[in-house]
Amino acid sequence: MQEEIKIVLPESIKHALKLPPGEIDKRLRIELALRLYEKGIASLGVARRIAGLTKWEFIELLAKEKIPIHYDELELKEDLEWLE
């Protein structure tokens, strides 16, 4: 079960954003996840959970946003173990 992540903003700020009201929470989680990942503050796993996306959805989003994937030896080892 994935824990829900909420971002709390005053209503005045939410109304000032140029987003449809139903998209604000999801869009803020995605934007936060992208920037934290891009700056190396969050790992891919943590960032994709913040965004509420699968690993592959988040990787596709990174490609769309032209954000390089940070792939280290530990992640390679985990992927190789998964393949076995």
C-alpha positions as CSV (number, residue, x, y, z in Angstrom):
1,M,0.0,0.0,0.0
2,Q,1.5,3.3,-1.1
3,E,1.3,6.1,1.4
4,E,-0.5,9.3,0.2
5,I,1.6,12.4,0.0
6,K,-0.2,15.7,0.5
7,I,1.2,19.2,-0.1
8,V,-0.6,21.8,1.9
9,L,-0.9,25.3,0.4
10,P,-3.2,28.2,1.3
11,E,-6.2,28.4,-0.9
12,S,-5.1,31.9,-2.1
13,I,-2.0,30.3,-3.6
14,K,-3.9,27.4,-5.1
15,H,-6.2,29.9,-6.8
16,A,-3.3,31.9,-8.1
17,L,-1.8,28.8,-9.9
18,K,-2.5,28.4,-13.6
19,L,-3.8,24.9,-13.2
20,P,-7.2,23.3,-13.2
21,P,-8.3,22.9,-9.5
22,G,-8.5,19.1,-9.9
23,E,-4.9,18.8,-11.1
24,I,-3.1,21.0,-8.5
25,D,-2.2,18.4,-5.9
26,K,-1.0,15.8,-8.4
27,R,0.9,18.4,-10.4
28,L,2.6,19.8,-7.3
29,R,3.7,16.3,-6.3
30,I,5.1,15.7,-9.7
31,E,7.0,19.0,-9.9
32,L,8.4,18.5,-6.5
33,A,9.5,15.0,-7.3
34,L,11.2,16.1,-10.6
35,R,13.1,18.9,-8.9
36,L,14.2,16.9,-5.9
37,Y,15.4,14.1,-8.3
38,E,17.1,16.5,-10.7
39,K,19.1,18.1,-7.8
40,G,20.1,14.7,-6.4
41,I,18.1,15.3,-3.2
42,A,15.8,12.3,-3.8
43,S,16.5,8.9,-5.3
44,L,14.5,7.7,-8.3
45,G,12.5,5.4,-6.0
46,V,11.7,8.2,-3.5
47,A,10.9,10.7,-6.2
48,R,8.6,8.4,-8.1
49,R,6.7,7.7,-4.8
50,I,6.4,11.4,-4.2
51,A,5.0,11.8,-7.7
52,G,2.7,8.8,-7.3
53,L,4.0,7.1,-10.4
54,T,5.4,3.7,-11.3
55,K,9.1,3.5,-11.9
56,W,8.6,3.3,-15.7
57,E,6.1,6.2,-15.7
58,F,8.6,8.4,-13.8
59,I,11.5,7.4,-16.1
60,E,9.3,8.4,-19.1
61,L,8.5,11.7,-17.4
62,L,12.2,12.3,-16.8
63,A,12.9,11.7,-20.5
64,K,10.1,14.1,-21.5
65,E,11.5,16.7,-19.2
66,K,15.0,16.1,-20.5
67,I,16.3,15.2,-16.9
68,P,19.1,12.7,-17.0
69,I,18.7,9.5,-15.1
70,H,21.1,9.1,-12.1
71,Y,22.1,5.5,-12.4
72,D,24.8,4.2,-10.0
73,E,26.4,0.8,-9.3
74,L,23.9,-0.1,-6.6
75,E,21.0,0.5,-8.9
76,L,22.7,-1.6,-11.6
77,K,23.2,-4.4,-9.0
78,E,19.6,-4.3,-7.9
79,D,18.4,-4.4,-11.6
80,L,20.7,-7.4,-12.3
81,E,19.5,-9.2,-9.2
82,W,15.9,-8.6,-10.3
83,L,16.6,-10.0,-13.8
84,E,18.0,-13.3,-12.3
